[in-house]
Amino acid sequence: MTEGNSKLVVTHIVSGDLWAGAEVQVYNLCRALKASDQITPTAVVFNDGILHDKLKELGMPVSLADESKLGPWAIARSISAHCKEQESEIVHTHGPKENVLGILGKELARAPRSIRTVHGNPETRLSLKRPHKWFANQLDIVLGKLRQQAVVAVSTQLEKKLELLFPGKVHKIFNFIDVDDIRRQWAGKRNLSYENPKIGIIGRLVPVKRVDLFIQTIALLNQNGLECTGVIIGDGPLQQLLTNYAKTLGVTDRIKFMGFMNPSMEALSELDLLLMTSDHEGLPMTLLEALALEIPVVAHNTGGIPEVLDNGHCGWLVDRHEAEGYADIILEILTPSLQNRSEKAEAGLNHLLQVFELEKNICKYIALYQQ
């Protein structure tokens, strides 16, 4: 506890190289912890970017351990120095690299406890063909077992998976959003359109998000007589490849690459439908935001997605993970005579308020910290 401060000091360790789901959740968590007046959040961030700046704007102590300039040992020492200065009692890590370096920094600083949040499934398969990746993953697991006291899973799917690795340590705490704040700013911006509807995907342009499948689906819908526009919100290493793919399929005029947008809420609020074609997901923040705005959602039945959509009561789940599977459901949804579209939107908002709202889940984090 810092001088003159009786509140528990929790230091978050996060890369911050992107502004994606995990980073949004870390920011939401730190903002809610600070507002709770029960926990003093601090942070060490590995990259000077959006997350670093937004955490600083909260008025909380933030240190930059710039991984573009520092090696692993120097980063661990920076974490240690921050923890000593802030008198951190819990080091909370967010990601495999952050786990290893955060635990090392915690040990150097002799901070009492450490926990991790697992925000999603690994994006690449690990094998001995890439020995350095395999070794880093094994080190991460061993350190979690030996030197961390708790593991937070953001979905039931992750909870079951992690319980096998960390028996007795796993706590399920869902990702959350401030539903009232989002609806106050963005709800009611657009009515569903049946003429040239905007179908969007939001995320990094990386293989696991399967934006290629999204483009195929938009092409197939237009071929089947539904004139629609595919809106891709995000950037990443596959940008040029996907641009070329849209050209190959002859839908360049039907695909809009919006690039990275911060915030993405304005673009999301203008969509007629959100499509999620990822191979797997943890518990997507974009999905929570779509439910808050009562935007119809069609998503792959994988990871934490069915839990957010209440097994299909709040949206449409797709088991046939190919363009035809997504196109068939979208054509059904965008039929004007469909009866249950508004019912699912209302159910989604209610489910969100009951399960993924800020207050309930921040209380679980505070209880875990104080345990």
LOMIRO-247242 format. One record per residue (C-alpha): residue in one letter; chain; x, y, z. Coordinates in pm, 1 decimal, always signed. Layout:
# residues N
aa / ch / c1 / c2 / c3
a / A / X / Y / Z
...
This chain:
# residues 371
aa / ch / c1 / c2 / c3
m / A / +0.0 / +0.0 / +0.0
t / A / +135.4 / +339.5 / -95.5
e / A / +200.2 / +602.1 / +170.9
g / A / -123.8 / +750.7 / +294.0
n / A / -324.9 / +494.7 / +99.1
s / A / -500.2 / +208.3 / +278.5
k / A / -638.7 / +58.5 / -41.1
l / A / -497.3 / -256.9 / -196.4
v / A / -248.4 / -177.3 / -474.2
v / A / -283.2 / -395.1 / -785.9
t / A / -33.5 / -358.3 / -1071.3
h / A / -140.2 / -471.3 / -1418.0
i / A / +120.2 / -598.7 / -1663.6
v / A / +9.8 / -565.2 / -2025.8
s / A / +174.6 / -533.8 / -2366.6
g / A / -45.9 / -258.1 / -2509.9
d / A / +96.0 / -301.7 / -2860.8
l / A / -260.6 / -317.3 / -2995.6
w / A / -599.8 / -174.4 / -2910.6
a / A / -798.2 / -496.5 / -2927.9
g / A / -1027.8 / -698.4 / -2702.4
a / A / -781.0 / -773.3 / -2422.0
e / A / -656.6 / -415.7 / -2413.6
v / A / -1011.6 / -278.3 / -2404.2
q / A / -1093.5 / -510.1 / -2114.3
v / A / -779.9 / -409.3 / -1920.7
y / A / -876.7 / -45.1 / -1964.3
n / A / -1238.2 / -112.5 / -1858.0
l / A / -1111.4 / -302.7 / -1554.6
c / A / -866.7 / -33.8 / -1445.0
r / A / -1124.9 / +241.4 / -1493.0
a / A / -1383.5 / +50.8 / -1290.3
l / A / -1133.0 / -35.1 / -1015.3
k / A / -1031.1 / +326.9 / -982.6
a / A / -1395.1 / +437.4 / -968.0
s / A / -1471.7 / +173.7 / -703.2
d / A / -1245.9 / +352.5 / -452.5
q / A / -1158.1 / +12.0 / -303.8
i / A / -851.6 / -76.2 / -514.5
t / A / -559.0 / +136.2 / -633.4
p / A / -475.3 / +19.1 / -987.4
t / A / -131.9 / +80.3 / -1140.8
a / A / +18.1 / -54.5 / -1462.3
v / A / +334.5 / -140.5 / -1650.3
v / A / +283.2 / -127.0 / -2027.2
f / A / +531.4 / -261.3 / -2283.2
n / A / +438.1 / -26.8 / -2569.8
d / A / +367.8 / +343.7 / -2604.5
g / A / +24.2 / +340.4 / -2766.2
i / A / -347.1 / +385.8 / -2712.8
l / A / -372.7 / +174.8 / -2397.3
h / A / -76.0 / +348.2 / -2234.8
d / A / -225.1 / +689.7 / -2307.2
k / A / -577.1 / +598.6 / -2194.5
l / A / -451.1 / +452.8 / -1866.4
k / A / -250.6 / +770.3 / -1804.4
e / A / -564.9 / +974.7 / -1868.3
l / A / -731.7 / +788.2 / -1580.8
g / A / -478.0 / +949.2 / -1348.1
m / A / -330.2 / +618.0 / -1234.0
p / A / +44.0 / +542.2 / -1205.7
v / A / +165.8 / +393.9 / -1535.2
s / A / +523.0 / +295.8 / -1626.0
l / A / +642.9 / +232.2 / -1980.8
a / A / +883.7 / -61.3 / -2015.7
d / A / +937.3 / -14.8 / -2389.9
e / A / +993.9 / -358.4 / -2543.3
s / A / +1126.1 / -197.9 / -2863.3
k / A / +1423.4 / -72.6 / -2659.9
l / A / +1451.4 / -312.4 / -2366.1
g / A / +1529.1 / -681.5 / -2345.9
p / A / +1335.9 / -926.7 / -2124.9
w / A / +1561.5 / -884.7 / -1821.2
a / A / +1544.4 / -504.1 / -1840.2
i / A / +1164.0 / -520.1 / -1867.2
a / A / +1147.1 / -746.4 / -1560.9
r / A / +1365.1 / -500.4 / -1369.3
s / A / +1136.7 / -215.0 / -1477.6
i / A / +837.0 / -408.4 / -1346.9
s / A / +1022.1 / -470.0 / -1020.8
a / A / +1109.5 / -101.1 / -982.1
h / A / +748.9 / +0.0 / -1046.4
c / A / +614.9 / -253.2 / -795.4
k / A / +861.1 / -138.6 / -529.9
e / A / +777.6 / +226.8 / -586.5
q / A / +401.4 / +165.7 / -576.0
e / A / +427.0 / -95.9 / -299.2
s / A / +224.3 / -334.5 / -513.0
e / A / +60.2 / -620.3 / -327.3
i / A / -80.1 / -801.4 / -631.4
v / A / +71.7 / -825.5 / -979.8
h / A / -201.3 / -897.5 / -1236.6
t / A / -70.8 / -1020.6 / -1573.2
h / A / -251.6 / -1023.6 / -1908.4
g / A / -92.1 / -1252.0 / -2168.1
p / A / +177.8 / -1521.6 / -2198.6
k / A / +474.8 / -1286.1 / -2234.4
e / A / +333.6 / -1059.1 / -1965.2
n / A / +287.3 / -1359.6 / -1735.2
v / A / +652.4 / -1463.9 / -1752.1
l / A / +802.1 / -1115.1 / -1724.2
g / A / +543.6 / -1005.1 / -1469.1
i / A / +616.1 / -1302.3 / -1242.8
l / A / +990.0 / -1240.6 / -1271.0
g / A / +939.5 / -872.7 / -1185.5
k / A / +712.8 / -966.8 / -896.0
e / A / +977.8 / -1201.4 / -754.3
l / A / +1249.3 / -936.0 / -784.1
a / A / +1025.3 / -686.3 / -604.8
r / A / +909.8 / -948.5 / -352.4
a / A / +548.6 / -855.6 / -413.7
p / A / +326.0 / -1097.6 / -218.8
r / A / +83.7 / -1228.4 / -480.2
s / A / +12.6 / -1256.3 / -849.4
i / A / -281.7 / -1353.3 / -1070.5
r / A / -338.8 / -1375.5 / -1444.8
t / A / -635.3 / -1324.1 / -1673.8
v / A / -653.9 / -1549.6 / -1978.7
h / A / -837.5 / -1346.8 / -2241.9
g / A / -864.5 / -1609.4 / -2514.1
n / A / -740.5 / -1928.3 / -2673.6
p / A / -391.7 / -1943.6 / -2830.9
e / A / -399.5 / -1806.1 / -3184.5
t / A / -139.9 / -2051.3 / -3318.4
r / A / -81.1 / -2421.3 / -3259.3
l / A / +229.6 / -2500.4 / -3057.5
s / A / +463.6 / -2780.7 / -3159.8
l / A / +824.9 / -2886.6 / -3124.2
k / A / +876.0 / -2764.5 / -3480.3
r / A / +891.1 / -2417.3 / -3321.0
p / A / +1087.5 / -2505.3 / -3005.3
h / A / +1125.7 / -2150.2 / -2871.1
k / A / +747.5 / -2097.6 / -2877.8
w / A / +686.4 / -2436.5 / -2721.5
f / A / +941.0 / -2370.5 / -2445.2
a / A / +796.5 / -2024.2 / -2370.9
n / A / +449.5 / -2176.9 / -2340.3
q / A / +573.2 / -2448.0 / -2102.5
l / A / +756.1 / -2188.5 / -1892.6
d / A / +438.8 / -1979.5 / -1876.0
i / A / +237.3 / -2277.9 / -1748.5
v / A / +499.3 / -2383.1 / -1491.0
l / A / +533.0 / -2030.5 / -1350.8
g / A / +155.3 / -2000.6 / -1332.9
k / A / +134.8 / -2321.2 / -1133.2
l / A / +419.3 / -2237.7 / -896.2
r / A / +418.7 / -1859.8 / -855.3
q / A / +65.0 / -1731.7 / -916.6
q / A / -224.0 / -1770.1 / -678.6
a / A / -522.0 / -1736.0 / -914.9
v / A / -617.9 / -1761.3 / -1282.4
v / A / -914.4 / -1568.2 / -1424.7
a / A / -1103.6 / -1719.8 / -1718.1
v / A / -1330.9 / -1484.7 / -1914.0
s / A / -1565.8 / -1759.0 / -2037.7
t / A / -1692.3 / -2101.7 / -1932.5
q / A / -1508.5 / -2263.3 / -2225.1
l / A / -1179.5 / -2117.2 / -2101.2
e / A / -1265.1 / -2203.1 / -1740.9
k / A / -1300.6 / -2573.0 / -1826.2
k / A / -981.2 / -2573.3 / -2030.4
l / A / -774.6 / -2388.2 / -1769.3
e / A / -897.6 / -2600.1 / -1479.9
l / A / -703.6 / -2889.7 / -1634.2
l / A / -381.6 / -2684.1 / -1624.5
f / A / -436.0 / -2496.3 / -1299.0
p / A / -664.9 / -2710.4 / -1081.2
g / A / -818.7 / -2523.9 / -791.1
k / A / -693.1 / -2182.9 / -905.7
v / A / -941.1 / -2086.9 / -1176.3
h / A / -1205.6 / -1817.4 / -1125.5
k / A / -1456.2 / -1728.8 / -1396.9
i / A / -1509.7 / -1354.6 / -1435.0
f / A / -1669.5 / -1244.1 / -1758.9
n / A / -1552.2 / -955.1 / -1971.8
f / A / -1782.2 / -661.3 / -1914.7
i / A / -1886.2 / -325.9 / -2055.3
d / A / -2064.6 / -17.7 / -1926.3
v / A / -2395.5 / -84.7 / -2100.9
d / A / -2564.8 / +238.1 / -1990.2
d / A / -2274.1 / +451.1 / -2111.1
i / A / -2264.7 / +279.7 / -2452.5
r / A / -2639.2 / +307.6 / -2505.1
r / A / -2642.9 / +670.3 / -2397.5
q / A / -2381.7 / +756.9 / -2660.7
w / A / -2460.5 / +524.8 / -2950.2
a / A / -2798.5 / +349.1 / -2932.6
g / A / -3063.8 / +435.4 / -3188.0
k / A / -2819.4 / +565.8 / -3447.7
r / A / -2954.3 / +349.7 / -3731.0
n / A / -3258.4 / +147.1 / -3830.4
l / A / -3220.0 / -191.1 / -3997.3
s / A / -3199.3 / -155.2 / -4373.5
y / A / -3312.1 / -415.1 / -4624.5
e / A / -3175.0 / -219.3 / -4919.7
n / A / -2797.6 / -250.3 / -4945.4
p / A / -2752.0 / -344.9 / -4578.5
k / A / -2415.6 / -287.1 / -4412.1
i / A / -2269.8 / -613.5 / -4281.5
g / A / -1958.9 / -563.5 / -4072.5
i / A / -1669.1 / -740.4 / -3909.9
i / A / -1446.3 / -580.4 / -3647.4
g / A / -1103.0 / -709.0 / -3552.8
r / A / -738.4 / -743.6 / -3640.3
l / A / -660.7 / -863.3 / -3991.0
v / A / -489.2 / -1184.8 / -3880.7
p / A / -550.9 / -1547.4 / -3982.2
v / A / -762.9 / -1650.3 / -3682.0
k / A / -1027.8 / -1384.6 / -3757.7
r / A / -1098.7 / -1543.1 / -4099.8
v / A / -1171.7 / -1217.2 / -4276.1
d / A / -1125.6 / -1412.2 / -4598.5
l / A / -1439.1 / -1607.8 / -4505.3
f / A / -1620.0 / -1279.8 / -4440.0
i / A / -1529.3 / -1156.5 / -4790.4
q / A / -1644.5 / -1487.2 / -4942.7
t / A / -1976.8 / -1451.4 / -4761.9
i / A / -2032.7 / -1097.3 / -4890.7
a / A / -1952.5 / -1214.1 / -5244.3
l / A / -2196.6 / -1505.4 / -5215.4
l / A / -2475.1 / -1284.4 / -5077.7
n / A / -2442.8 / -1045.6 / -5370.3
q / A / -2440.6 / -1336.9 / -5613.7
n / A / -2765.3 / -1460.7 / -5454.5
g / A / -2942.1 / -1131.5 / -5510.0
l / A / -2881.9 / -952.2 / -5178.1
e / A / -2704.3 / -629.7 / -5263.2
c / A / -2502.6 / -564.7 / -4950.1
t / A / -2183.5 / -392.0 / -4845.0
g / A / -1917.6 / -562.1 / -4635.1
v / A / -1752.3 / -325.9 / -4387.8
i / A / -1414.4 / -437.2 / -4248.8
i / A / -1307.8 / -238.0 / -3942.3
g / A / -949.8 / -303.5 / -3836.9
d / A / -600.5 / -340.1 / -3977.6
g / A / -318.7 / -590.2 / -3961.7
p / A / -63.0 / -790.6 / -4158.8
l / A / -319.6 / -945.2 / -4396.8
q / A / -446.8 / -608.3 / -4524.5
q / A / -296.4 / -629.7 / -4873.7
l / A / -367.3 / -999.0 / -4913.7
l / A / -734.7 / -946.6 / -4825.9
t / A / -760.1 / -646.0 / -5055.5
n / A / -629.8 / -861.9 / -5340.1
y / A / -869.7 / -1140.9 / -5243.7
a / A / -1170.3 / -907.0 / -5268.7
k / A / -1047.8 / -805.9 / -5614.2
t / A / -1011.2 / -1170.8 / -5717.0
l / A / -1371.4 / -1241.6 / -5612.7
g / A / -1492.3 / -934.9 / -5802.6
v / A / -1636.1 / -755.9 / -5497.1
t / A / -1398.2 / -462.2 / -5462.9
d / A / -1693.9 / -225.2 / -5496.4
r / A / -1882.6 / -422.5 / -5227.4
i / A / -1607.3 / -429.9 / -4963.4
k / A / -1501.4 / -126.6 / -4761.1
f / A / -1173.9 / -145.7 / -4570.4
m / A / -1220.5 / +114.3 / -4297.0
g / A / -885.7 / +52.3 / -4126.9
f / A / -829.4 / +85.0 / -3754.8
m / A / -1082.4 / +310.2 / -3583.1
n / A / -1068.3 / +436.9 / -3225.9
p / A / -1330.0 / +422.4 / -3107.5
s / A / -1498.7 / +171.9 / -3337.1
m / A / -1838.3 / +232.5 / -3175.5
e / A / -1955.7 / +485.2 / -3434.6
a / A / -1887.3 / +242.3 / -3719.8
l / A / -2044.7 / -42.6 / -3521.6
s / A / -2358.4 / +160.4 / -3451.7
e / A / -2409.4 / +211.2 / -3826.1
l / A / -2408.6 / -161.0 / -3908.7
d / A / -2723.2 / -351.4 / -3994.9
l / A / -2562.3 / -679.3 / -3892.9
l / A / -2239.3 / -792.6 / -3725.3
l / A / -2073.0 / -1105.7 / -3863.9
m / A / -1807.0 / -1296.4 / -3666.9
t / A / -1623.7 / -1558.8 / -3871.0
s / A / -1326.7 / -1628.1 / -3639.2
d / A / -1192.6 / -1981.8 / -3610.7
h / A / -1214.8 / -1934.0 / -3233.9
e / A / -1270.3 / -1654.6 / -2980.9
g / A / -1240.9 / -1601.3 / -2607.1
l / A / -1516.8 / -1360.9 / -2512.2
p / A / -1524.1 / -1083.6 / -2775.0
m / A / -1575.4 / -727.1 / -2653.7
t / A / -1723.1 / -632.5 / -2993.1
l / A / -1995.1 / -891.5 / -2941.8
l / A / -2092.3 / -736.8 / -2607.2
e / A / -2102.7 / -392.1 / -2765.9
a / A / -2325.4 / -517.8 / -3049.7
l / A / -2573.6 / -662.8 / -2801.1
a / A / -2577.6 / -331.5 / -2614.6
l / A / -2679.5 / -158.4 / -2938.4
e / A / -2929.0 / -436.0 / -3027.4
i / A / -2750.9 / -509.7 / -3355.9
p / A / -2827.5 / -853.8 / -3504.2
v / A / -2529.5 / -1089.2 / -3471.9
v / A / -2434.9 / -1392.8 / -3679.7
a / A / -2132.7 / -1572.5 / -3536.0
h / A / -1935.7 / -1895.1 / -3545.6
n / A / -2047.0 / -2135.1 / -3273.0
t / A / -1710.2 / -2148.6 / -3097.0
g / A / -1526.8 / -2045.1 / -2780.7
g / A / -1711.4 / -1797.0 / -2560.9
i / A / -1945.9 / -1680.4 / -2839.0
p / A / -2238.9 / -1917.6 / -2765.4
e / A / -2225.8 / -1812.2 / -2399.7
v / A / -2261.4 / -1444.5 / -2495.0
l / A / -2543.8 / -1524.3 / -2736.7
d / A / -2713.6 / -1747.7 / -2476.0
n / A / -2682.4 / -2049.8 / -2705.5
g / A / -2865.9 / -1876.2 / -2988.2
h / A / -3141.2 / -1700.0 / -2795.6
c / A / -2970.3 / -1362.5 / -2848.8
g / A / -2829.8 / -1408.5 / -3198.7
w / A / -2763.0 / -1663.3 / -3469.8
l / A / -2493.2 / -1928.9 / -3422.9
v / A / -2332.6 / -2094.8 / -3724.2
d / A / -2198.6 / -2449.9 / -3711.9
r / A / -2132.1 / -2470.9 / -4085.8
h / A / -1809.1 / -2267.5 / -4078.1
e / A / -1798.9 / -2170.6 / -4446.1
a / A / -1942.3 / -1895.0 / -4662.7
e / A / -2256.9 / -2089.8 / -4750.8
g / A / -2334.4 / -2149.1 / -4382.8
y / A / -2313.0 / -1778.6 / -4298.4
a / A / -2490.9 / -1663.9 / -4615.7
d / A / -2792.2 / -1889.9 / -4560.2
i / A / -2858.1 / -1746.9 / -4213.9
i / A / -2798.4 / -1386.2 / -4319.5
l / A / -3048.2 / -1420.9 / -4605.5
e / A / -3302.1 / -1547.3 / -4351.3
i / A / -3234.8 / -1262.9 / -4107.1
l / A / -3264.3 / -991.1 / -4369.4
t / A / -3604.5 / -1112.0 / -4484.0
p / A / -3853.7 / -836.1 / -4389.1
s / A / -4110.7 / -1091.4 / -4274.5
l / A / -3881.2 / -1245.2 / -4008.8
q / A / -4061.9 / -1229.8 / -3675.0
n / A / -3801.4 / -1301.1 / -3407.7
r / A / -3532.5 / -1047.6 / -3501.3
s / A / -3647.2 / -780.0 / -3254.8
e / A / -3716.0 / -1046.7 / -2991.3
k / A / -3357.2 / -1169.8 / -3012.9
a / A / -3223.4 / -815.1 / -2993.8
e / A / -3425.1 / -747.3 / -2678.6
a / A / -3319.1 / -1081.2 / -2529.4
g / A / -2957.4 / -995.2 / -2605.5
l / A / -2975.6 / -666.4 / -2420.2
n / A / -3139.3 / -832.7 / -2118.0
h / A / -2881.8 / -1114.3 / -2116.5
l / A / -2602.7 / -857.2 / -2134.7
l / A / -2739.5 / -665.1 / -1837.0
q / A / -2778.5 / -981.8 / -1631.6
v / A / -2439.7 / -1143.0 / -1702.7
f / A / -2185.6 / -906.8 / -1862.4
e / A / -2260.4 / -574.1 / -1698.3
l / A / -1983.5 / -379.3 / -1525.8
e / A / -2099.1 / -371.1 / -1163.8
k / A / -2147.9 / -744.6 / -1111.9
n / A / -1814.1 / -844.2 / -1262.2
i / A / -1602.4 / -569.8 / -1107.5
c / A / -1730.3 / -684.8 / -767.7
k / A / -1596.6 / -1032.7 / -848.9
y / A / -1251.5 / -891.3 / -929.6
i / A / -1244.8 / -687.4 / -608.4
a / A / -1351.9 / -991.3 / -404.7
l / A / -1076.9 / -1199.4 / -568.2
y / A / -812.3 / -935.7 / -494.7
q / A / -920.6 / -908.3 / -133.5
q / A / -953.2 / -1283.3 / -84.5
